[in-house]
């Protein structure tokens, strides 16, 4: 009886919270020129391709993309700089592109997702979250999340991880359902868990991915992996990307991990084991293995350090953390700011509204932004990430101080 009363009380409080949000949102919409909805997208656009365009074309209303900067979640330097990738997105129909700070962009799927959803939530204007997944069924994703919240699942997950399995494989085994913990399914689950954890009113919706995330086959709807691979082999990628994206790619400096690995090797070689142990995500004595296996060949180094427990993606993210000197005590769970990378006319209207609604600082010009110490500590990694790209491309440093958002 008491439990039922508590549950009814919770439902009532939650309904009041929803009414407050809807009332505030209705006031907001009076200043957004009749737009019916605002949808958030979590993205990397590395690079932007026809699959991304397909996704955007399925979304009505305003579109806000939270996008990784110069390093991405798989633990690599982005194919093209963040400003040009934002330009691609805005030209494709995204109204406003906001940067996910580097310290979160290079985190695990759980922390990456939580940070991105936290930004969208704190804007206090977003109605929906739209994302691609291999599953393509929001109800199935809800069922998976519910089962993951059980005691039996937690016990089995811990046991499989203890036996040395990676988190995705251990999750799959513990779940014991016909569900694959593939790249975008994992992110989909983490997005939805973040929405729950934040008690957010954002409604998730998913669209089925029509291609394999890791596929190297080039076709009209191709993975970003395939596009990057074919372009680096000097093969024609025109069929897989919009024409304006191809034009940008042809004019820009293209980078991959081989470009920055010598800098990483130097950083590891000149850093003590004790200092390596303070780097974010370095745990369980991994610093010793990183030191021991250090060689100049990137792929050989990854093969030597990775294991059943430590996937290549996780090792790559750690390497980026070492390069940028991101330490465990630098990390805070929620981003203290976001930064504007590009927008169109609708985006301009959105920015005007966000000045009234957002509980999160939105940076348009870091030269004029009065940052707190907390913001400065996180922002320094965005600036350093941009400088590293400039360095390997023999360009002037300080681009983040000179560059302004792309306006379309």
Secondary structure by P-SEA (a helix, b strand, c coil): caaaaaaaaaaaaaaaaaaaaaaaaaaaaaacccccbbbbbbcccccccaaaaaaaaacccbbbbbcccccccccccccccaaaaaaaaaaacccbbbbcccccccccaaaaaaaaaaaaaacccccccccccccccaaaaaaaaaaaacaaaaaaaaaaaaacccaaaaaaaaacccccccaaaaaaaaaaaaaaaacccbbbbbbbbccccccccccccccaaaaaaaaaacccccccccaaaaaaaaabbbbcccccaaaaaaaaaaccaaaaaacccccccaaaaaaaaccccaaaaaaacccccccaaaaaaaaaaaaaccccccccccccccccccccaaaaaaaaaaaacccbbbbcccccccccaaaaaaaaaaaaaaaaaaaaaccccccccccccccc
